[in-house]
Structures are given as structure tokens and as C-alpha cells.
């Protein structure tokens, strides 16, 4: 396992590695910024917590989630690093990885600018895959057994998030049918805040591990080991700090889109959606399935909204999000491929 002193020596003597890691860091920062909505949108949308306090909560839990989850299990990170094969030429591999990161940052920046809750996780997976195909010269650059976990996770997180959101909302309505609305609002407002923290923890556990894996993959390629051989504590802390700093920037446009425009929710619905999404992400993490936290959270919100009334869901906004997700895989994959192809011929 690479020590901190060895890491400093590596980046001082390898400008390409330093550039690649800077791009991975930028990707992590953008992920934290765009995905801040995942954990805090409903709580802010129902006014259970102010935007400022919600961001502070998300920052703390995001940091804790990445470090804590990695100390327990590296299943998600191992899936990402095992998904692609950049070949034995470390220089070419680093160039391709840098190209993939450029594409991911560009894609995430566009989404942030327009307030689109796109999936940085899917962008990372697609960009790495496109770059691996470019450097290997064919589909052999992809480990399909590991890549299949992405598809399993996509289906699982969508169905589980929506179903849990729908069932939990229905259950709360039945159980609390004769309760005082003011008491319900106080109780579920607090539950929502807890749910927001839970969601932020799982964002760190899921998205944090994915990008940390990309950072350690760059280090491993530079040292010639090919694949990460563990994740040192200093790397966990550094990645958690970068991502949580991005989270601190916020993402107010995306919070507005996810938290209020798509489904105008009451506090009990927001609580149901937050807890449901958190459970779905927790199960996916234990299964080593790299899923989109945005995708999972949005599915839970839609389920919670549909449980009250199908008409309460703004299906047009939901449809735009789905279209964006569908474009992410081929779009980022193509960008990663083209940039890697170009970079390999320039550098």
C-alpha cells in the first residue's frame, strides 16, 4: 500500500500523475457540488431545515460516510477499479485516465450550470469505459462481469427506491390517518433531517468510493501495479475532504428541481423518500453495486409522490431526468473515447 511520503514523491516526479489526480479531484469536487441535492433536497423543499444548515449537515455526513464506509468495506471501489483494463503501458494508461476525467468534469459542469441532476457516477463509469476501449483498441478493455453490476445496480436502485418510497408513504398515511397534522409535521420534519444525514452518509459511501477508486487507480498505474492494492487512510481523508468541500458549495438549482418542482411534498413524504433512498443505497453498497445516488433518490421521491397521487408528480421533469441519464452512458463514453484517442496521439 502506498504511503503518504511515497505518494508525494510520485507526484513530484510524475507530472502526468499529478495532472490526472488534479482532474480526479476536480471530478470529486463537481460530484459533491451537483449531488448535494441528493441528501438535502426534500428536507429543504419542505422547510424542515434551512438550506445553509442542510449543507453543513451534508458536508459532515458526506465526509464521515466515505471514510467510515471504506474502513468497513471497499466493495464499490473494487468494482470500479476492476471494471476496466488500461493495459500494461503505464504512460498510455495515465493519459487515457486523464482524458476520461476531462470528459467527466465537462459533463458535470454543464449539468451544474443548467441545474440538471445528472449522475456523476454514471459519467465516471462511462468515461472510464470509453477511455479503456480507446487505449486497448477494443472491447477487451472492459471487464463485462464487473460492468454488469452497474446494470444490476441501475435496475435495483430504481425499483427499490420507488417501491420503498411508495410503500413507506402509504404506510405512514394509514398509521397516522387520525393524528394531529401539527404533531405529524413536527415529528416528520425531524425525521427528514435524520434522513438527510443518512442520505449524505450513503452518498459518501457510494460516490466517494467510486472517485477514490479512480484516484488510487491512477497511483497504481503510475507505480506499475495495475490495480489498487488497498486504500490508505490518508487517501480516504483527502478524497472525503475534496468531496465534502464540493458539497459545501451547494447546488441550489438542483435542490430546487429535485426538492420542490418535481414533486411538491409534505414532510411525511419527504421523510419516507429520504429513508427509502438511504436504505436502497445501503443495500447496493453491501452488494458492491455502484449506483447513482441521484437516480436512487429521485426514484424514491417519485415513489413517495405517486403514493399520494400520481398527478402530484411532475412527470415532464422526471422524463427530462431519465433522458439525461440515458444520454450519460453513450455521451460520456463517447467523450471519454474521443478524448483518450486524441490525447494518446498528442502525449
ChimeraX attribute file (.defattr): number of C-alpha atoms within 10 A of each C-alpha:
attribute: neighborCount
match mode: 1-to-1
recipient: residues
	/A:1	10
	/A:2	18
	/A:3	12
	/A:4	13
	/A:5	8
	/A:6	11
	/A:7	13
	/A:8	12
	/A:9	11
	/A:10	17
	/A:11	17
	/A:12	12
	/A:13	10
	/A:14	12
	/A:15	11
	/A:16	18
	/A:17	23
	/A:18	18
	/A:19	15
	/A:20	25
	/A:21	23
	/A:22	15
	/A:23	22
	/A:24	28
	/A:25	22
	/A:26	19
	/A:27	28
	/A:28	30
	/A:29	25
	/A:30	28
	/A:31	30
	/A:32	31
	/A:33	24
	/A:34	31
	/A:35	31
	/A:36	32
	/A:37	33
	/A:38	29
	/A:39	34
	/A:40	33
	/A:41	30
	/A:42	34
	/A:43	31
	/A:44	25
	/A:45	24
	/A:46	22
	/A:47	14
	/A:48	22
	/A:49	20
	/A:50	13
	/A:51	18
	/A:52	12
	/A:53	13
	/A:54	23
	/A:55	28
	/A:56	16
	/A:57	23
	/A:58	30
	/A:59	28
	/A:60	20
	/A:61	24
	/A:62	33
	/A:63	27
	/A:64	22
	/A:65	26
	/A:66	29
	/A:67	24
	/A:68	16
	/A:69	23
	/A:70	24
	/A:71	13
	/A:72	9
	/A:73	15
	/A:74	20
	/A:75	20
	/A:76	27
	/A:77	29
	/A:78	20
	/A:79	22
	/A:80	26
	/A:81	23
	/A:82	19
	/A:83	21
	/A:84	25
	/A:85	22
	/A:86	26
	/A:87	15
	/A:88	13
	/A:89	13
	/A:90	18
	/A:91	16
	/A:92	20
	/A:93	25
	/A:94	25
	/A:95	28
	/A:96	32
	/A:97	32
	/A:98	28
	/A:99	27
	/A:100	33
	/A:101	29
	/A:102	21
	/A:103	29
	/A:104	32
	/A:105	23
	/A:106	15
	/A:107	23
	/A:108	23
	/A:109	17
	/A:110	12
	/A:111	19
	/A:112	21
	/A:113	12
	/A:114	10
	/A:115	18
	/A:116	20
	/A:117	28
	/A:118	29
	/A:119	25
	/A:120	29
	/A:121	25
	/A:122	24
	/A:123	29
	/A:124	31
	/A:125	25
	/A:126	25
	/A:127	32
	/A:128	34
	/A:129	28
	/A:130	33
	/A:131	35
	/A:132	29
	/A:133	23
	/A:134	23
	/A:135	22
	/A:136	19
	/A:137	11
	/A:138	11
	/A:139	15
	/A:140	14
	/A:141	21
	/A:142	21
	/A:143	15
	/A:144	14
	/A:145	11
	/A:146	19
	/A:147	19
	/A:148	13
	/A:149	21
	/A:150	23
	/A:151	14
	/A:152	14
	/A:153	23
	/A:154	19
	/A:155	14
	/A:156	19
	/A:157	28
	/A:158	21
	/A:159	17
	/A:160	22
	/A:161	30
	/A:162	27
	/A:163	19
	/A:164	23
	/A:165	31
	/A:166	25
	/A:167	16
	/A:168	22
	/A:169	24
	/A:170	18
	/A:171	13
	/A:172	14
	/A:173	16
	/A:174	10
	/A:175	9
	/A:176	12
	/A:177	10
	/A:178	8
	/A:179	10
	/A:180	9
	/A:181	11
	/A:182	8
	/A:183	10
	/A:184	14
	/A:185	16
	/A:186	13
	/A:187	14
	/A:188	21
	/A:189	22
	/A:190	18
	/A:191	21
	/A:192	29
	/A:193	24
	/A:194	17
	/A:195	26
	/A:196	33
	/A:197	27
	/A:198	25
	/A:199	30
	/A:200	34
	/A:201	29
	/A:202	29
	/A:203	30
	/A:204	30
	/A:205	29
	/A:206	31
	/A:207	29
	/A:208	31
	/A:209	31
	/A:210	27
	/A:211	26
	/A:212	27
	/A:213	28
	/A:214	24
	/A:215	25
	/A:216	23
	/A:217	25
	/A:218	28
	/A:219	24
	/A:220	19
	/A:221	23
	/A:222	20
	/A:223	14
	/A:224	13
	/A:225	13
	/A:226	20
	/A:227	20
	/A:228	21
	/A:229	13
	/A:230	14
	/A:231	19
	/A:232	15
	/A:233	14
	/A:234	13
	/A:235	19
	/A:236	22
	/A:237	16
	/A:238	14
	/A:239	26
	/A:240	29
	/A:241	21
	/A:242	21
	/A:243	31
	/A:244	30
	/A:245	20
	/A:246	23
	/A:247	29
	/A:248	21
	/A:249	16
	/A:250	25
	/A:251	23
	/A:252	17
	/A:253	17
	/A:254	26
	/A:255	27
	/A:256	17
	/A:257	19
	/A:258	28
	/A:259	25
	/A:260	17
	/A:261	16
	/A:262	20
	/A:263	28
	/A:264	18
	/A:265	23
	/A:266	19
	/A:267	23
	/A:268	25
	/A:269	29
	/A:270	35
	/A:271	31
	/A:272	29
	/A:273	34
	/A:274	34
	/A:275	25
	/A:276	31
	/A:277	33
	/A:278	26
	/A:279	19
	/A:280	25
	/A:281	31
	/A:282	19
	/A:283	15
	/A:284	24
	/A:285	23
	/A:286	14
	/A:287	13
	/A:288	21
	/A:289	27
	/A:290	31
	/A:291	29
	/A:292	27
	/A:293	30
	/A:294	25
	/A:295	23
	/A:296	27
	/A:297	31
	/A:298	30
	/A:299	26
	/A:300	33
	/A:301	33
	/A:302	25
	/A:303	32
	/A:304	35
	/A:305	28
	/A:306	19
	/A:307	22
	/A:308	17
	/A:309	10
	/A:310	14
	/A:311	10
	/A:312	16
	/A:313	22
	/A:314	16
	/A:315	14
	/A:316	10
	/A:317	16
	/A:318	19
	/A:319	11
	/A:320	13
	/A:321	20
	/A:322	16
	/A:323	12
	/A:324	17
	/A:325	21
	/A:326	13
	/A:327	14
	/A:328	24
	/A:329	20
	/A:330	15
	/A:331	19
	/A:332	26
	/A:333	26
	/A:334	20
	/A:335	23
	/A:336	32
	/A:337	26
	/A:338	19
	/A:339	24
	/A:340	32
	/A:341	20
	/A:342	15
	/A:343	15
	/A:344	18
	/A:345	10
	/A:346	8
	/A:347	9
